[in-house]
């Protein structure tokens, strides 16, 4: 395992212990609103603190972008750790056992290492650029479907962008007609990890943040899949509008989406 990936794994597992300990102490959970339908808990902050502490012990000069703490520029700004301490906070605070920790290392603008850790199931998804993707040490691959027929797709509804729901519902309806089924589970990082592992054939969502998708993006690519924006371009890190799937499934998804979405979303 690459030394920097090893640190990311160590940080994710340490955060997982913090999170799982809190699951048995729900009475100590405190919740704050960050915005409409957007929440943070004391456990998000505790998880993030453990991750940052673990990384800084080995790489004190690296920069960090974390969901709750924001951006912290280090003296070596070529290295950026991108952290989501709990992806799926709403699930977590409601006791729904589907959430994860997401950590990516971006070097000079390109993701090099990725970890998505589900502490409930003890599932560790990892990837190193050029080294493939693994689940608990075993190689994973995206599916090889050639069309949307009988596929299982995943999405997340744009609860922070409800003004785009009519167009989003049109895409959902189109995919629901063609696919075998569609899932909405509430954790973008795990959705991407599941695409990498072949559990889902494809995934799309609008309005994500960089910490939601940085690790999952590399996982999918290293598992043989593609990741694009809604127009099939490469602006998804900036726009937060993402499609991820095996190559032929992604092509089919983007082809169906384009005529249904306004220009503002085709980026």
C-alpha positions, 0 to 999 in steps of 0.5 A: 500500500502506498504510504500516503494511502496508508495514512488515509486508511489510518485516519479513516479507521480512527474516525470510524471508531469515533463515529461508531462509539457515538452510535451507542451514545445517541443522547450525547449527539448535538445537531446544528443547522448549516442551511436549509436541509443541511446539518452538522453534528458534534460527531462530524466535527470530532471525526474531522478533528481525528482525521486532520490530526492523523494526517498532520502527524505525518504530513504537517506541511500539506494543505487540507480542505475539510467540509466543516473546517474549510480550507487550510493552506499548508507550506506545501500547497501541491498536496491537498487532503480533501475530507468529508468526515461523515458523508450521509450526516442525515442518515447518521443522525437519524440512526440509518446505518448508511454513511461513510468517511471520505478522504482523497489526496489531490496532488497538483490538482489530480487525485492520487489516493482515495479512501471511502470507509463504511464503519457500520459494515467495516467496508474499506474502499481504496484506490491509488492512481494507476493501481486499481481500486479495492474493497477490503484488499480485493480488486473491484471493477465496474459492471460491463453493461452495454445499455440501461436495460435491467440496470440498477442506477443510483441518484441523490435528489437535489434537496438544496436545489429544489428549483431544478426538481422539474428537470431532475424529475424528468431525468429520473422518470426517463431512467426509471422507465429504462432501468431495472430500478433506481436507488436513493440512499443518501451518501454520494461517496458510498454511491460512487464506491458502489459503482466502483464495486459493481453494486450499481451500474451507474449514478448521477447527482446534481450540486455536490461539493468537492469533498463529496466526490473527490475520493469516489471519483478516483475509485470509479476510474480505477475500477474501470469506469468513467466520471463526467458532468451532465454533458459528458464533459470534465467540469463535474468538480467545479459544477458538482453535477456528476455522472459515473458508470461503466463506459457504455452505461455512462454514454447511454445515461448522458445521451438520455439526460442532455435533451431533458436538462437546461443549459445551466445544468449541462456542465 
